[in-house]
Amino acid sequence: MGSPPARLGRSCPPASSHVTTVTSGCHDGAGNHARWVTPAVGYHPRVADASAPTSADPTGVAAKLQERAERVIPGTAVRKRIHLYDLLSDYPWYVEGGEGATVVDVDGRTFIDLMGSYGPNLLGHRHPAVELAATRQRSRGDSLGAQTPVAVELAEFLCDRIDPVDWVFVGKNGSDATSYALRVARLATGRSKVLIAEASYHTAHDWGTVFEAGVPPAHSGLTSRFVFNDVESLAAAVDAADGDVAAIMLTPFHQGYFETPAIPTEAFVAAVHSQARRAGAVVVLDDVRGGMRMHPGGSSHAAIGLEPDLVCFAKALANGRALSVCGGSAALRDSADQVGYLGTFFGSAVAQAACLATFRAFDLEGAFEAMTTSGGRLATGLVAAAAAAGVAIEVTGTPTMAMISIEGDDWDRYLNHIWAAGMARRGVRIHPTQAWYMCAALTDEHVDAVVERAAGAFAEVAAEIAHPTRVGRER
Ligand SMILES: Cc1ncc(COP(=O)(O)O)c(C=O)c1O
């Protein structure tokens, strides 16, 4: 057994006022820092084209692509078996392109995009400053088989910017960063197990996925789950691991399937620190989803008061380009030096240049404040639109990532599906069971359009509540 890594004992900023649970329109989420800065000159995000078709055409381009995909891409036919898929037939399943805060599907329908590509769309699709940096780097080469100057520049930048980070590993997907983090933690501690929250997804690899098909019990057996925000459950998981905990991994924005989002409480963060000390384990922050959307510095450790030994980022970091990072404390540097965790494209310089440009534009444009303001405006507007239709909703999460819950909904969020499908027919892409991701290209005009269209979608929900069509759905 190795000895536990020494903690650096750096002071961590207090939990930020940016981390909020927005409920029933009680505040606008703007805080005191809100400020809207006009996006870069020449950048004109569109609002949906009113003359575009609304419903998906069963004989259209998307339907034909689906037919072809079912023959050659695993999982595409299975999608039709996803829960309540039949309600989502008008969804933009095949997308031609994106610009700013909108995407256009293959049948020419334009959508205001509140899904943000599940996180990467931070500043707007094809943000000009990020595209320019990527194009410049591409003109010199991308995968060049050696470190490029931009790799060193990026590593130095991240070490300067993010307090707990003294060195960085760069990969492609979030799964690379979290799996690398676990490898480092295991080497540093000489222990095997990782403790993660129930229903949390940390990687496509065997140790941290919620999808069990094909995962050998011997692999998943090295992972134990605790109940998020439950101090006793965490302590019990440490006890049960019998001295063999390499890492406790925590996400700052937890959302299980069909559940509302949750943020770690102060008490739980304190418990993570004390249990990690007791177990001699490494604290890992999985900021793959929350990064850039929970704190203006980029890393969410400062928003929740966590002092991680390792922190993992991906999704939003390069505004849509494949790039992930695991950053660590100096105490873990020796282990990091020894871990061989390689990928052919990990050194891709284009994504690294895009990442630096993303941070620059993020700061310059006041992107965090802009997303916080427009997310608050959206939450308030949706609550009012729902109330006007006679539907009671709650909006939960942070202003930049939140979702609605409809009073009286079924466990599988049936009414949310009706609402999201209604939004799709009105040119808004929003997920029925997962949080929205704000992007900085969403203007007041977009948000107002979303709220206006939501009125019609809530009217459909009100009709379903008044006269349920779902079999067995008695009210
Ligand atoms: C919290 C969290 N960690 C890790 C991952 C894995 O990231 P990726 O899909 O980029 O491998 C995800 C993906 O959604 C995630 O939400």
The ligand as a Gaussian input file, in Angstrom:
#p B3LYP/6-31G(d) Opt

LIG

0 1
 C      -20.035000      13.922000     -15.371000
 C      -19.502000      13.208000     -16.575000
 N      -18.300000      12.620000     -16.518000
 C      -17.757000      11.976000     -17.563000
 C      -18.459000      11.863000     -18.750000
 C      -17.848000      11.138000     -19.906000
 O      -17.483000      12.056000     -20.883000
 P      -17.335000      11.616000     -22.419000
 O      -18.717000      11.247000     -22.884000
 O      -16.801000      12.832000     -23.097000
 O      -16.399000      10.474000     -22.467000
 C      -19.719000      12.461000     -18.875000
 C      -20.485000      12.372000     -20.119000
 O      -21.599000      12.757000     -20.244000
 C      -20.267000      13.146000     -17.753000
 O      -21.465000      13.745000     -17.807000

